């Protein structure tokens, strides 16, 4: 039998190197079996990417990864103040770590069958590494840092023994529905398929397998906010020409509230002239419901590979953007915005919208296969679809029939001014420099912007903020808004008024 990693080296890895790599974990009790060290490091990295390094200081109390089936992982992270989606994502990352720990030898990290705990070299080894290794004197024991009854252990659902003595209201925390986006079995099959392939294909498959095992297969679903009615009131004020769509959302969200509160709406198509805010509405909605989002310009897509990947037959095969969004994202019901759906063109066999026949039907979307990685099936049935067109008649009829269509009018001058205010507020919220600017624009600035379509407003406001900053001002003036005269339908040339 190979000599196991010495106890001293093991303690150096867990108590010194890991806290050094994750400074926010320095005060936590971290005890990990030698073969599971990489998994623990990966888990801490996932948590850091979900929450952010600065927000994690003092949250991790203990991380205990053992080699027994019933106690694969014990961890306590204080999730107070975090959104339910982020807390659930942390939990999902932990579940992925549990699964990973059951596939490798606890002593050395070699792959094993799920039912085994050790590889053949260490089959006789029956040491509970974490129980056998004392923590450093200055470290608190796990019992000392175990949460009180008013705290939350986000893994209590996985390990009832932890739940029984730490969290009486745990069931309420785990009301967030989850979805299995892909299966670990499929990932194992994908890994096996690399055998016998050329070196370039092998490396590509191994890289994908590594990424899949570094993300959660089970993902939370974006949930309906308790204040959704007030949220939609503000949403309608920000986008007044989308009033009919907002009414539709009110009905759909009311239905969500009757169910398990997961966000679910039928595919929606906005039809109307360019530049009226279709993209802004879609991406703003994704931000409001706290889910991942992707924008795909269908006019620029050359083939269906943009959505569903390129055939694995080709040497430069690449997974599609939907695969990346679902497999590597944080939520199981992301929002996908398909812009300019009426401008899809090309050979009928390779049209960019071909994959939509499957994806827009929940029944068939449950087993979506990216052409580049057919071994791994994705559950895309919860994806939220919003599309946009300028000429509805040019949208492929069978595809069009799968959408609820809304005809979006040009905003009135009064609505345009209100949109200008809302676009400015979102602009300063989304940029680090935004805190240095005034919280809103004057009516004079808004009225000048009202002459422009919403898409152009956003560009003009960004440039106007730069002009104001260059002159040492925090507030915009009407003269900061410069645009070409055709937008005002008054001749040609370039206009930049003075304040």
Secondary structure, 3 states (H helix, E strand, C coil): CCCCCCHHHHHHHHHHHHHHHCHHHCCCEEEECHHHHHHHHHHHHHHHHHHCHHHHCCCEEEEEECCCHHHCCEEEECCCCCCHHHHHHHHHHHHHHHHHHCCECCCCCCECCCCCCCCHHHCCCCCCHHHHCCCCCCCCCHHHHCCCCCCCCCCCCCCHHHHHCCCCCHHHHCCCCEEECCCHHHHHHHHHHCCCCCHHHHHHHHHHHHHHHCCCCEEECCECCCCHHHHHHHHHHHCHHHHHHHHHHHHHHHHHHHCCCECCCCCEEEECCCCCCHHHHHHHHHHHCCCCEEEEECCCCCCCHHHHCCCCCCCCCCCCHHHHHHHHCCECCCEEEEECHHHCCCCHHHCCCCCHHHHCCHHHHCCEECHHHCCCEECCCCCEEEEEECCHHHCCHHHHCCCEEEECCCCCHHHHHHHHHHHHHHHHHCCHHHHHCCCCCCHHHHHHHCCCCHHHHHHHHHHHHHHHHHCCCCCCCHHHCEEEHHHHCCCCCEEECCC
